[in-house]
Amino acid sequence: MIRSPHRDALRILFILKAGGSLVEPPTTTEHALIFKGEARLQAFDFWMRNPDYLAAELLDLFAETKDKSYYKAAQAILDDEEPDLRRVPMVRYFFGAYERLDDALSLLRSRDLIRITGTKGANNKVLETDFVLTKTGYDTCSTAVSQEPILQWYADRAELVAKVAGTMGGTALKQKQYQRASYAETKLGGIIPAITEDVRLRVRQLQAD
């Protein structure tokens, strides 16, 4: 998939909506949701950008729960050839898949779709970076889909990623992603490889059972 800061910004906006929670206690009517943690954002973004890894997680959930909706979602990802058409590679750094999102976040911030805050500790050191989705940002997601229905994919996929992530924080999500050998064994600074064929094989095996 061709990269652009605007496309990245759109993807991040839908992630913040799907993975955000209510601001507690409410501080202003301008704030809709808060998405806690940059590491958590990077983990969500990895699954958005690597549909084959998301499909693998869905198959794991199917194996654990026997909920066929997970299997069907994974199969749909493969049937729609998303690992080939929608994959946006990420590089592995010390703490897993990572990419600077400054340009995308700047676009969102400049339009007041998000606000960036966080928690600081001793010596004013940032302990956690949080992303506040403003009411304008929240409404923009709905407006974008109504004007361009093709963007519904971003909304649906972000919701699916949020379902897989559950209530886990960034550290737990990174650890979960590291359980994939192909991810964990990627050299520092290297592109995390696709696992599409492995996932297809798992689906065929499940169909044969």
C-alpha positions as CSV (number, residue, x, y, z in Angstrom):
1,M,0.0,0.0,0.0
2,I,1.3,3.5,-0.9
3,R,2.2,5.6,2.2
4,S,1.3,9.2,2.8
5,P,1.1,11.2,6.0
6,H,-2.6,11.9,5.4
7,R,-3.4,8.1,5.1
8,D,-1.4,7.4,8.2
9,A,-3.2,10.2,10.0
10,L,-6.6,8.7,9.0
11,R,-5.6,5.3,10.2
12,I,-4.4,6.6,13.5
13,L,-7.6,8.6,14.0
14,F,-9.7,5.5,13.7
15,I,-7.4,3.6,16.1
16,L,-7.7,6.3,18.7
17,K,-11.5,6.1,18.4
18,A,-11.7,2.3,18.6
19,G,-9.1,1.9,21.4
20,G,-10.0,5.0,23.4
21,S,-11.9,5.2,26.7
22,L,-13.9,7.9,28.4
23,V,-11.9,10.7,30.0
24,E,-12.2,10.2,33.8
25,P,-13.0,12.5,35.4
26,P,-14.4,14.6,32.5
27,T,-12.4,17.7,32.1
28,T,-14.1,19.5,29.2
29,T,-16.9,18.8,26.7
30,E,-14.3,19.2,23.9
31,H,-12.7,15.9,24.8
32,A,-14.4,12.7,23.6
33,L,-12.0,9.8,24.4
34,I,-8.5,9.2,25.6
35,F,-6.1,6.5,24.2
36,K,-3.5,5.7,26.8
37,G,0.1,5.0,25.9
38,E,2.3,5.4,22.8
39,A,3.5,1.7,23.1
40,R,-0.2,0.6,22.9
41,L,-0.7,2.9,19.9
42,Q,2.3,1.3,18.1
43,A,0.9,-2.2,18.9
44,F,-2.5,-1.3,17.5
45,D,-0.9,0.2,14.4
46,F,1.2,-3.0,13.8
47,W,-2.0,-5.1,13.6
48,M,-3.7,-2.5,11.4
49,R,-0.7,-2.5,9.0
50,N,0.0,-6.3,9.1
51,P,-3.3,-8.1,8.5
52,D,-1.7,-11.5,8.5
53,Y,-0.5,-11.1,12.1
54,L,-4.0,-9.9,13.0
55,A,-5.4,-13.0,11.4
56,A,-3.0,-15.2,13.4
57,E,-4.3,-13.6,16.6
58,L,-7.9,-14.2,15.6
59,L,-7.1,-17.9,14.9
60,D,-5.5,-18.1,18.4
61,L,-8.7,-16.6,19.9
62,F,-10.8,-19.1,17.9
63,A,-8.7,-22.0,19.3
64,E,-9.1,-20.7,22.8
65,T,-12.8,-19.8,22.7
66,K,-14.3,-21.8,19.8
67,D,-16.1,-18.6,18.8
68,K,-16.5,-19.0,15.0
69,S,-16.7,-15.2,14.5
70,Y,-12.9,-15.1,15.1
71,Y,-12.3,-17.8,12.5
72,K,-14.6,-16.1,10.0
73,A,-12.8,-12.7,10.5
74,A,-9.4,-14.3,9.9
75,Q,-10.7,-16.1,6.8
76,A,-12.2,-12.9,5.4
77,I,-8.8,-11.1,5.8
78,L,-7.2,-13.8,3.7
79,D,-10.0,-14.1,1.2
80,D,-9.8,-10.3,0.6
81,E,-6.0,-10.6,0.0
82,E,-5.5,-8.0,2.7
83,P,-1.9,-9.2,3.6
84,D,-0.9,-8.4,0.0
85,L,-3.0,-5.3,-0.7
86,R,-3.1,-3.5,2.7
87,R,0.2,-4.5,4.3
88,V,2.3,-1.5,5.4
89,P,5.6,-3.0,6.7
90,M,7.1,-1.9,10.1
91,V,10.6,-2.1,11.4
92,R,11.6,-3.9,14.6
93,Y,13.4,-1.8,17.2
94,F,14.4,-2.6,20.8
95,F,10.8,-2.7,22.0
96,G,9.2,-4.2,19.0
97,A,7.5,-2.8,15.9
98,Y,7.9,0.9,15.8
99,E,7.6,3.9,13.5
100,R,7.7,7.6,14.2
101,L,4.2,8.9,13.8
102,D,5.1,12.6,14.2
103,D,3.9,13.7,10.8
104,A,0.5,11.9,11.1
105,L,0.0,13.2,14.7
106,S,1.0,16.7,13.7
107,L,-1.7,16.7,11.0
108,L,-4.3,15.5,13.5
109,R,-3.1,18.0,16.1
110,S,-3.0,21.0,13.7
111,R,-6.7,20.4,13.0
112,D,-7.6,19.9,16.7
113,L,-8.7,16.4,16.0
114,I,-6.5,15.2,18.8
115,R,-4.6,16.6,21.8
116,I,-1.4,15.0,23.2
117,T,-0.9,14.8,27.0
118,G,0.6,12.4,29.4
119,T,2.0,11.6,32.8
120,K,5.3,12.9,34.1
121,G,7.5,11.7,36.9
122,A,10.6,12.9,38.7
123,N,12.7,15.5,36.9
124,N,9.8,16.1,34.6
125,K,10.5,12.8,32.7
126,V,7.6,11.6,30.6
127,L,6.3,8.3,31.9
128,E,3.4,7.9,29.5
129,T,2.2,9.7,26.4
130,D,-1.6,9.8,26.0
131,F,-3.7,10.9,23.1
132,V,-7.0,12.7,23.6
133,L,-9.5,12.4,20.8
134,T,-11.5,15.6,20.6
135,K,-15.2,15.7,19.9
136,T,-14.2,17.1,16.5
137,G,-11.9,14.2,15.9
138,Y,-14.6,11.7,17.0
139,D,-17.2,13.3,14.7
140,T,-14.7,13.4,11.8
141,C,-14.5,9.6,11.8
142,S,-18.3,9.3,11.2
143,T,-18.3,12.1,8.7
144,A,-15.4,10.6,6.7
145,V,-17.2,7.2,6.4
146,S,-20.5,8.9,5.4
147,Q,-18.8,10.9,2.7
148,E,-16.5,8.1,1.5
149,P,-18.0,4.7,2.4
150,I,-14.8,3.0,1.3
151,L,-13.2,4.3,4.6
152,Q,-15.5,2.0,6.5
153,W,-12.6,-0.5,6.3
154,Y,-10.6,1.6,8.7
155,A,-13.4,1.8,11.2
156,D,-14.2,-1.9,11.1
157,R,-10.5,-2.9,11.2
158,A,-9.7,-0.6,14.1
159,E,-12.7,-2.1,16.0
160,L,-11.4,-5.6,15.3
161,V,-7.9,-4.7,16.5
162,A,-9.4,-3.2,19.7
163,K,-11.3,-6.4,20.3
164,V,-8.1,-8.5,20.0
165,A,-6.2,-6.1,22.2
166,G,-8.9,-6.0,24.9
167,T,-7.8,-4.1,28.0
168,M,-4.1,-4.9,27.7
169,G,-1.6,-2.1,28.0
170,G,1.2,-1.4,25.6
171,T,3.8,-3.6,27.4
172,A,1.5,-6.6,27.4
173,L,0.5,-6.1,23.8
174,K,4.2,-5.9,22.7
175,Q,4.9,-9.1,24.7
176,K,2.0,-10.8,22.9
177,Q,3.4,-9.8,19.5
178,Y,6.8,-11.0,20.5
179,Q,5.4,-14.5,20.9
180,R,5.4,-14.8,17.1
181,A,8.8,-16.2,16.2
182,S,9.1,-14.3,12.9
183,Y,8.5,-11.0,14.8
184,A,10.9,-11.8,17.7
185,E,13.7,-13.1,15.5
186,T,13.7,-10.1,13.1
187,K,17.0,-8.3,13.4
188,L,17.0,-4.9,15.0
189,G,16.3,-2.4,12.3
190,G,15.0,-5.1,10.0
191,I,11.5,-5.2,8.4
192,I,9.2,-7.6,10.2
193,P,8.4,-10.3,7.6
194,A,5.0,-11.4,6.5
195,I,3.5,-14.7,7.8
196,T,0.7,-15.0,5.3
197,E,1.5,-18.5,4.1
198,D,1.7,-19.8,7.7
199,V,-1.7,-18.3,8.4
200,R,-3.2,-19.8,5.2
201,L,-1.9,-23.2,6.2
202,R,-3.5,-22.9,9.6
203,V,-6.8,-22.0,8.0
204,R,-6.6,-25.0,5.6
205,Q,-5.8,-27.3,8.5
206,L,-8.9,-26.0,10.4
207,Q,-11.0,-26.5,7.3
208,A,-9.8,-30.1,7.1
209,D,-10.7,-30.9,10.7
